[in-house]
Amino acid sequence: MTTVKPKKKQKLRNAEYFDLQGTFDKLYSESKKSKSFTSLMDIVAADENIMLAYRNISKNKGSRTAGTDGKTIRYLSGFTNTALINYVKRRLYKYQPQPVRRVEIPKGDTGKTRPLGIPTISDRLIQQCFLQVLEPICEAKFHERSNGFRPNRSAENALAQCYAMIQKRDLHYVIDIDIKGFFDNVSHGKLLKQMWSLGIHDKTVLSIISAMLKAEVAGIGFPRKGTPQGGIISPLLSNIVLNELDWWITSQWENIPTRKVREYARSDNGAIDKNQKFEMLRKGSALKECYIVRYADDFKIFCRKRSDADKLFVAVKDWLKERLGLDISPEKSKIVNLRRQYSDFLGFKLKAVRKGSKANKSNKYAVESHMSDKAIRKVKAQARKMVKQIEYPVDQSDESKAIGAYNAYVSGVHNYYRYATHISKDIRKIAFGITRTMKNRLRNRLQVQGDTLPKYIAERYGNSKQIRYINGQAVIPIGYVQTKAPLYKKREINQYTPKGRLLIHKELECVNIGILHCLMRNPVQHTSVEFNNNRLALYCAQHGCCAVTKEPLVIGEIHCHHKTPRKQGGTDKYNNLVLVSDKIHILIHATDEKIISAYTEMLHLDAKQKAKLNKLRRSANLFTI
């Protein structure tokens, strides 16, 4: 059995690069203690926070999408560190957002579209500055079963919570509520009041957030309500809006105090085992037992009785209208008996089925889950489309890219939908049609044998007899998938506590954190912000050592070298840079025989080190030594 290496949380590491993790930890800790925050702008406008914001958005694919001004991340990367910091601070002084570009994107296979609002790249940078500061404050106040658009949470966690409600708690009546145009109908005034209730009392911060919400949409005008989909800070704001709903539902049952105050036992993951308390509430009260599981604006409320679900459905409908000013869709909102019907959630459909045979008359139920019908149609259509792209390539390079894109898509489908208990049956339906399409369109090109499998394919699909090859390149079999039980997020996992971060990733290993922060606070003058950011990343990637000698780099003797010189068209991109000691840097560029001889004798380079040195010299169009 192969083990999957945990993903590196790059944004978390970025905060460590810029020495801001301690600041964010403090915000989280103080928010947990219900402290009010009145001086957040000092952190938002801090030099380190601005540079961290640039680094975070520069790695985002969306940064290459232009706003109304036609500029992308390439525009910002040309600034020096000082120029970028001063530019952001000037804009924050009297902040006025630039017009937002409206883009309509397809909404599934319905033929409808969803509006996206794309701010300018500079406004996205400013939004990221605010997001970094506000997120730890809000994370301390968010509900445990809110899973969407939050760090270290995913659809897998939401599914695990749903499975537990159905299978462990025997809650088989679910309220499905669809909010009409949630993102377009959020009240700006209500949202700002909710932020105030979370302890965000910095009026400058609130006024700038208000300005962001009211930013002009090009060609349409100024919105009076709603959070624009496409803005960096919008997911956080949407969670703030519905956080009140999470805690209101919780107050109806879970947080109801019992007459007997006692210390409850704790489960293996550290959570309080409230089964005893809930049993007391069931026996001693007529309260409606209910639990919410939410992913962004998609949520389910689980109940034990149909009568409870009926009453709570009306109560939630009225509460959303009166408290948040939101309407529900009557056509899409309903109560589902999971013993009789499926309920859709996040591309899956869930049902409660009796364990064992009917003859046993067992009272125990288990979860049966599938891909939703809509998801199956979508995957079929997209896979067919990608097979057609493989059929008519421009050249071999184009063919290789098309196969790579198809493999990435199929692997992504498997990764996401493997949490369905009956995923094999669903995928089989898809695979039947796709396999036939491949045989018809690629009949003469499909081969049983090919080149050695890449590591990621070998680990997941190496045992499959369905793998086929095109010009030696492996094509992932869409029908080869294995189910996996969704897991809860461990309560201890938290990027704003030292203990929680250890469970996410290892601390920066073999890196002198003092030197790293010194490099951060002392950027190379008159160079681009892209260059200086990549300089930090290289120091960590090289474990603080010279790329040639592998000896630890020392402050004052660190040089960031362009492999292809800028005079020869070289850029400040990561793959064109390398960190070396100053002596090695001199030797890379040396052309005088005396200097070459002196430094070679001084450094005592072995054969392997000489080979690396000469590779860098050849990149600079210099002779080998």
MOBEL-V90882 format. One record per residue. N is the residue number from 1. PSI is psi in degrees with one decimal (999 if undefined). OMEGA is omega in whole degrees, 0 to 359 (* if undefined). Layout:
BEGIN
[[N & PSI & OMEGA] [N & PSI & OMEGA]]
END
This chain:
BEGIN
[[1 & 130.8 & 180] [2 & 147.3 & 177] [3 & 140.4 & 180] [4 & 124.1 & 179] [5 & 127.6 & 181] [6 & 145.5 & 181] [7 & 142.6 & 176] [8 & 125.4 & 180] [9 & 89.5 & 189] [10 & -40.9 & 181] [11 & -34.8 & 177] [12 & -42.6 & 177] [13 & -36.5 & 179] [14 & -40.8 & 178] [15 & -33.2 & 177] [16 & -37.3 & 176] [17 & -45.2 & 188] [18 & 14.5 & 174] [19 & 39.9 & 180] [20 & -5.2 & 184] [21 & -39.2 & 178] [22 & -39.0 & 178] [23 & -45.6 & 180] [24 & -38.4 & 177] [25 & -41.7 & 181] [26 & -41.3 & 178] [27 & -42.7 & 180] [28 & -47.7 & 182] [29 & -43.7 & 181] [30 & -33.3 & 176] [31 & -36.7 & 177] [32 & -30.6 & 180] [33 & 9.5 & 177] [34 & 33.6 & 176] [35 & 147.2 & 175] [36 & 146.2 & 184] [37 & 115.9 & 184] [38 & -7.0 & 184] [39 & 44.0 & 184] [40 & -26.1 & 182] [41 & -27.7 & 177] [42 & -36.4 & 179] [43 & -41.8 & 180] [44 & -43.7 & 185] [45 & 7.7 & 178] [46 & 145.2 & 181] [47 & -46.1 & 183] [48 & -38.6 & 181] [49 & -37.8 & 178] [50 & -43.7 & 179] [51 & -36.6 & 176] [52 & -40.9 & 179] [53 & -42.4 & 178] [54 & -46.5 & 182] [55 & -41.9 & 182] [56 & -43.2 & 182] [57 & -23.5 & 181] [58 & -24.7 & 179] [59 & -3.0 & 181] [60 & 131.6 & 180] [61 & -31.9 & 179] [62 & -16.9 & 180] [63 & -15.4 & 179] [64 & 3.3 & 177] [65 & 128.9 & 184] [66 & 149.3 & 173] [67 & -156.4 & 182] [68 & -22.2 & 180] [69 & -2.6 & 178] [70 & 8.1 & 184] [71 & 147.9 & 178] [72 & -169.4 & 180] [73 & -24.1 & 179] [74 & -30.9 & 178] [75 & -46.8 & 181] [76 & -33.1 & 182] [77 & -18.5 & 178] [78 & -13.1 & 177] [79 & 154.2 & 165] [80 & 165.2 & 179] [81 & -48.6 & 183] [82 & -43.0 & 181] [83 & -40.2 & 180] [84 & -44.9 & 179] [85 & -46.4 & 180] [86 & -38.1 & 179] [87 & -47.1 & 180] [88 & -43.4 & 181] [89 & -38.2 & 177] [90 & -41.8 & 180] [91 & -35.3 & 179] [92 & -27.0 & 184] [93 & -48.0 & 174] [94 & 77.6 & 190] [95 & 128.4 & 174] [96 & 108.9 & 183] [97 & 147.0 & 175] [98 & 158.7 & 180] [99 & 145.4 & 182] [100 & 137.1 & 178] [101 & 126.7 & 180] [102 & 128.6 & 178] [103 & 133.4 & 177] [104 & 123.9 & 178] [105 & 150.0 & 181] [106 & 142.0 & 179] [107 & 87.8 & 182] [108 & -142.1 & 178] [109 & 25.1 & 183] [110 & -14.3 & 186] [111 & -8.0 & 179] [112 & 167.9 & 179] [113 & 157.4 & 177] [114 & 129.2 & 181] [115 & 132.2 & 174] [116 & 137.0 & 175] [117 & 115.2 & 184] [118 & 107.0 & 176] [119 & 165.2 & 174] [120 & 160.3 & 184] [121 & -34.4 & 179] [122 & -35.6 & 176] [123 & -33.9 & 175] [124 & -36.9 & 177] [125 & -43.7 & 179] [126 & -40.9 & 177] [127 & -39.0 & 179] [128 & -37.3 & 176] [129 & -42.5 & 180] [130 & -40.7 & 181] [131 & -44.7 & 182] [132 & -33.7 & 182] [133 & -38.8 & 184] [134 & -30.3 & 185] [135 & -49.2 & 180] [136 & -32.9 & 178] [137 & -45.6 & 182] [138 & -36.7 & 180] [139 & -33.1 & 179] [140 & -19.9 & 185] [141 & -8.4 & 182] [142 & 156.6 & 183] [143 & 149.5 & 182] [144 & -29.1 & 183] [145 & 24.4 & 167] [146 & 119.2 & 192] [147 & -18.5 & 187] [148 & 137.8 & 175] [149 & 40.5 & 177] [150 & 149.3 & 180] [151 & 138.1 & 175] [152 & 23.2 & 176] [153 & 155.5 & 186] [154 & 176.0 & 175] [155 & -31.1 & 177] [156 & -44.9 & 180] [157 & -41.0 & 178] [158 & -41.9 & 178] [159 & -42.3 & 179] [160 & -41.2 & 179] [161 & -40.1 & 177] [162 & -43.4 & 179] [163 & -41.0 & 180] [164 & -39.6 & 179] [165 & -40.9 & 183] [166 & -45.6 & 191] [167 & -38.1 & 184] [168 & -38.9 & 183] [169 & -9.0 & 180] [170 & 44.0 & 177] [171 & 102.7 & 192] [172 & 8.2 & 172] [173 & 123.1 & 184] [174 & 135.9 & 177] [175 & 115.4 & 175] [176 & 116.5 & 180] [177 & 128.1 & 177] [178 & 118.2 & 180] [179 & 127.6 & 179] [180 & 116.2 & 174] [181 & 54.8 & 185] [182 & -53.8 & 185] [183 & -23.3 & 181] [184 & -7.7 & 188] [185 & 10.7 & 177] [186 & 131.9 & 178] [187 & 123.8 & 180] [188 & -44.4 & 181] [189 & -42.7 & 179] [190 & -41.2 & 180] [191 & -44.7 & 180] [192 & -36.6 & 176] [193 & -38.5 & 178] [194 & -38.6 & 176] [195 & -39.2 & 177] [196 & -41.2 & 180] [197 & -23.1 & 176] [198 & -3.1 & 178] [199 & 2.6 & 179] [200 & 93.2 & 187] [201 & 12.7 & 176] [202 & 109.9 & 187] [203 & -29.1 & 176] [204 & -43.3 & 177] [205 & -46.8 & 182] [206 & -37.9 & 180] [207 & -36.3 & 178] [208 & -40.2 & 175] [209 & -42.3 & 177] [210 & -41.7 & 178] [211 & -38.9 & 177] [212 & -42.5 & 181] [213 & -32.4 & 184] [214 & 13.1 & 181] [215 & 138.7 & 181] [216 & 134.6 & 173] [217 & 117.6 & 185] [218 & 126.5 & 178] [219 & -5.4 & 182] [220 & -47.8 & 180] [221 & -162.5 & 183] [222 & 122.3 & 181] [223 & 143.8 & 177] [224 & -16.4 & 178] [225 & 168.7 & 177] [226 & 156.4 & 173] [227 & 120.7 & 186] [228 & 122.5 & 174] [229 & 126.0 & 184] [230 & -20.7 & 176] [231 & 145.0 & 182] [232 & -35.6 & 185] [233 & -9.8 & 185] [234 & -44.1 & 179] [235 & -39.9 & 178] [236 & -43.7 & 181] [237 & -37.6 & 179] [238 & -37.2 & 177] [239 & -34.4 & 176] [240 & -42.3 & 181] [241 & -48.9 & 186] [242 & -6.4 & 176] [243 & -34.6 & 179] [244 & -38.5 & 177] [245 & -44.3 & 179] [246 & -49.2 & 184] [247 & -27.6 & 176] [248 & -45.3 & 177] [249 & -42.3 & 180] [250 & -36.4 & 181] [251 & -18.1 & 181] [252 & -17.7 & 181] [253 & -62.3 & 189] [254 & -39.2 & 185] [255 & 11.7 & 176] [256 & 125.4 & 181] [257 & 146.7 & 175] [258 & 162.6 & 181] [259 & -38.0 & 179] [260 & 111.3 & 178] [261 & 122.0 & 183] [262 & 163.1 & 175] [263 & 119.2 & 182] [264 & 151.8 & 179] [265 & 162.6 & 179] [266 & 144.1 & 179] [267 & 178.4 & 183] [268 & -32.1 & 181] [269 & 7.9 & 177] [270 & -6.8 & 181] [271 & 147.5 & 178] [272 & 129.2 & 177] [273 & 103.1 & 185] [274 & 12.3 & 183] [275 & -39.5 & 179] [276 & -44.0 & 179] [277 & -46.7 & 181] [278 & -35.6 & 178] [279 & -38.7 & 176] [280 & -40.1 & 179] [281 & -38.6 & 180] [282 & -40.7 & 184] [283 & -32.5 & 189] [284 & 7.9 & 181] [285 & 166.6 & 176] [286 & 26.4 & 182] [287 & 154.7 & 180] [288 & 115.9 & 179] [289 & 123.7 & 183] [290 & 149.1 & 179] [291 & 141.1 & 179] [292 & 141.6 & 170] [293 & 124.1 & 187] [294 & 142.5 & 171] [295 & 103.3 & 186] [296 & -125.8 & 181] [297 & 7.0 & 178] [298 & 114.2 & 183] [299 & 159.3 & 178] [300 & 143.3 & 175] [301 & 119.0 & 184] [302 & 134.7 & 180] [303 & 160.7 & 180] [304 & -35.0 & 185] [305 & 149.6 & 176] [306 & -40.3 & 180] [307 & -39.3 & 177] [308 & -42.2 & 181] [309 & -40.4 & 180] [310 & -46.1 & 182] [311 & -41.9 & 183] [312 & -32.3 & 177] [313 & -47.3 & 179] [314 & -41.7 & 181] [315 & -43.6 & 180] [316 & -41.2 & 178] [317 & -48.4 & 180] [318 & -40.1 & 182] [319 & -44.0 & 178] [320 & -39.4 & 182] [321 & -48.5 & 186] [322 & -39.9 & 186] [323 & -42.3 & 185] [324 & -6.6 & 180] [325 & 30.7 & 183] [326 & 138.8 & 177] [327 & 154.6 & 176] [328 & 158.7 & 178] [329 & 112.8 & 182] [330 & -32.0 & 182] [331 & -34.9 & 185] [332 & -11.7 & 182] [333 & 130.5 & 184] [334 & 170.8 & 173] [335 & 130.9 & 184] [336 & 130.8 & 170] [337 & 106.4 & 187] [338 & -13.7 & 176] [339 & -17.7 & 184] [340 & -30.5 & 186] [341 & 158.9 & 172] [342 & 152.0 & 174] [343 & 126.6 & 182] [344 & 142.1 & 178] [345 & 117.5 & 174] [346 & 35.0 & 179] [347 & 3.0 & 177] [348 & 162.0 & 170] [349 & 132.2 & 189] [350 & 146.2 & 178] [351 & 153.5 & 175] [352 & 121.6 & 180] [353 & 144.2 & 182] [354 & 135.7 & 176] [355 & 143.2 & 179] [356 & -170.1 & 181] [357 & 161.1 & 178] [358 & -30.7 & 181] [359 & -29.7 & 180] [360 & -19.5 & 181] [361 & 44.4 & 180] [362 & 142.9 & 176] [363 & 1.7 & 180] [364 & 138.5 & 180] [365 & 149.0 & 177] [366 & 164.0 & 180] [367 & 134.6 & 167] [368 & 121.8 & 183] [369 & 146.2 & 180] [370 & 167.9 & 163] [371 & 142.5 & 177] [372 & 156.9 & 180] [373 & -38.8 & 179] [374 & -41.6 & 180] [375 & -39.9 & 179] [376 & -45.6 & 179] [377 & -42.0 & 182] [378 & -45.3 & 181] [379 & -42.9 & 178] [380 & -49.6 & 183] [381 & -44.4 & 182] [382 & -40.1 & 180] [383 & -41.8 & 177] [384 & -42.7 & 179] [385 & -40.4 & 182] [386 & -29.9 & 174] [387 & -39.6 & 178] [388 & -35.4 & 178] [389 & -30.5 & 176] [390 & -31.9 & 185] [391 & -41.3 & 185] [392 & 70.1 & 178] [393 & 153.7 & 177] [394 & -43.9 & 179] [395 & -174.5 & 182] [396 & -36.8 & 178] [397 & -42.5 & 178] [398 & -38.6 & 177] [399 & -44.9 & 180] [400 & -40.9 & 178] [401 & -40.7 & 180] [402 & -40.7 & 177] [403 & -42.3 & 178] [404 & -41.9 & 178] [405 & -41.1 & 178] [406 & -45.5 & 179] [407 & -42.7 & 180] [408 & -40.7 & 180] [409 & -48.3 & 181] [410 & -44.0 & 178] [411 & -40.0 & 178] [412 & -40.7 & 177] [413 & -46.1 & 179] [414 & -43.6 & 182] [415 & -39.5 & 185] [416 & -46.5 & 188] [417 & 0.1 & 180] [418 & -11.4 & 179] [419 & -5.4 & 173] [420 & 134.1 & 183] [421 & -28.8 & 181] [422 & 39.1 & 183] [423 & -33.4 & 181] [424 & -41.4 & 179] [425 & -42.0 & 182] [426 & -44.6 & 181] [427 & -32.9 & 178] [428 & -39.6 & 178] [429 & -40.8 & 180] [430 & -45.3 & 185] [431 & -34.9 & 181] [432 & -48.6 & 181] [433 & -41.1 & 183] [434 & -40.9 & 178] [435 & -41.5 & 178] [436 & -41.3 & 177] [437 & -42.3 & 180] [438 & -42.1 & 180] [439 & -37.6 & 181] [440 & -41.3 & 186] [441 & -27.7 & 185] [442 & 23.7 & 189] [443 & -48.5 & 186] [444 & -6.4 & 184] [445 & -16.9 & 181] [446 & 131.8 & 181] [447 & 153.7 & 180] [448 & -26.5 & 181] [449 & 155.7 & 180] [450 & -157.5 & 181] [451 & 169.4 & 177] [452 & 135.9 & 184] [453 & 136.9 & 171] [454 & 154.8 & 186] [455 & -46.1 & 185] [456 & -30.3 & 177] [457 & -41.4 & 181] [458 & -40.5 & 182] [459 & -40.9 & 185] [460 & -35.8 & 191] [461 & 8.8 & 185] [462 & -27.0 & 181] [463 & -1.5 & 182] [464 & 136.6 & 175] [465 & 0.5 & 182] [466 & -5.7 & 181] [467 & 132.6 & 174] [468 & 164.2 & 185] [469 & 145.8 & 172] [470 & 115.5 & 185] [471 & 39.9 & 177] [472 & -15.7 & 183] [473 & 130.0 & 183] [474 & 142.1 & 173] [475 & 118.8 & 183] [476 & 130.9 & 178] [477 & 120.3 & 183] [478 & -23.4 & 182] [479 & -3.0 & 184] [480 & 99.7 & 181] [481 & 148.3 & 178] [482 & 139.0 & 180] [483 & 154.4 & 180] [484 & 135.5 & 179] [485 & 128.5 & 178] [486 & 146.2 & 184] [487 & 147.3 & 170] [488 & 151.0 & 168] [489 & 131.0 & 176] [490 & 133.7 & 181] [491 & -29.2 & 183] [492 & -21.5 & 181] [493 & 117.7 & 183] [494 & 120.4 & 183] [495 & -0.3 & 180] [496 & 16.4 & 171] [497 & 143.6 & 181] [498 & -42.9 & 181] [499 & -41.8 & 180] [500 & -34.4 & 180] [501 & -31.0 & 179] [502 & -27.6 & 179] [503 & -15.4 & 179] [504 & -48.2 & 178] [505 & 159.6 & 176] [506 & 149.3 & 176] [507 & 161.2 & 181] [508 & 110.9 & 184] [509 & 144.3 & 173] [510 & 27.1 & 181] [511 & 128.9 & 175] [512 & 104.0 & 186] [513 & -29.0 & 177] [514 & -43.5 & 177] [515 & -41.4 & 179] [516 & -48.2 & 180] [517 & -29.7 & 175] [518 & -42.4 & 176] [519 & -40.3 & 181] [520 & -42.6 & 184] [521 & -9.6 & 180] [522 & 71.6 & 180] [523 & 156.1 & 176] [524 & 121.2 & 184] [525 & 150.4 & 176] [526 & 21.8 & 174] [527 & 164.8 & 185] [528 & 158.1 & 176] [529 & -30.4 & 176] [530 & -43.8 & 179] [531 & -48.3 & 184] [532 & -33.2 & 176] [533 & -42.9 & 179] [534 & -28.4 & 176] [535 & -41.8 & 177] [536 & -44.6 & 181] [537 & -39.8 & 179] [538 & -38.0 & 180] [539 & -39.8 & 178] [540 & -42.7 & 181] [541 & -34.4 & 180] [542 & 7.9 & 179] [543 & 34.2 & 176] [544 & 18.6 & 183] [545 & 158.1 & 176] [546 & 138.7 & 182] [547 & -22.7 & 182] [548 & -54.8 & 186] [549 & -18.7 & 184] [550 & 15.0 & 176] [551 & 147.7 & 182] [552 & 136.1 & 178] [553 & 144.6 & 183] [554 & 141.6 & 177] [555 & 133.0 & 182] [556 & -11.0 & 180] [557 & 23.6 & 181] [558 & 127.7 & 179] [559 & 130.1 & 176] [560 & 108.8 & 188] [561 & 134.8 & 172] [562 & 119.8 & 179] [563 & -52.6 & 170] [564 & 113.8 & 184] [565 & 150.5 & 179] [566 & -32.0 & 178] [567 & -23.1 & 180] [568 & 16.9 & 178] [569 & 6.5 & 179] [570 & 150.2 & 183] [571 & 178.6 & 177] [572 & 17.9 & 179] [573 & 156.5 & 185] [574 & -45.1 & 185] [575 & -4.5 & 177] [576 & 7.2 & 184] [577 & 154.4 & 176] [578 & 143.8 & 179] [579 & 128.9 & 178] [580 & 164.6 & 175] [581 & 160.2 & 183] [582 & -34.1 & 179] [583 & -42.7 & 177] [584 & -38.3 & 180] [585 & -40.2 & 177] [586 & -43.3 & 182] [587 & -31.7 & 178] [588 & -40.6 & 186] [589 & -5.7 & 185] [590 & 138.4 & 175] [591 & -17.7 & 180] [592 & 128.4 & 184] [593 & -37.2 & 181] [594 & -43.4 & 179] [595 & -43.5 & 179] [596 & -45.7 & 181] [597 & -43.8 & 182] [598 & -46.4 & 183] [599 & -32.0 & 176] [600 & -43.2 & 178] [601 & -37.4 & 181] [602 & -40.2 & 187] [603 & -22.0 & 179] [604 & 55.5 & 182] [605 & 136.2 & 175] [606 & -177.8 & 185] [607 & -41.3 & 181] [608 & -42.2 & 179] [609 & -38.3 & 177] [610 & -37.7 & 180] [611 & -42.3 & 178] [612 & -42.6 & 179] [613 & -46.9 & 182] [614 & -31.5 & 176] [615 & -41.4 & 177] [616 & -36.7 & 178] [617 & -40.5 & 179] [618 & -36.5 & 177] [619 & -28.8 & 178] [620 & 12.0 & 179] [621 & 40.4 & 177] [622 & 157.0 & 182] [623 & 155.5 & 179] [624 & 156.9 & 182] [625 & 999 & *]]
END
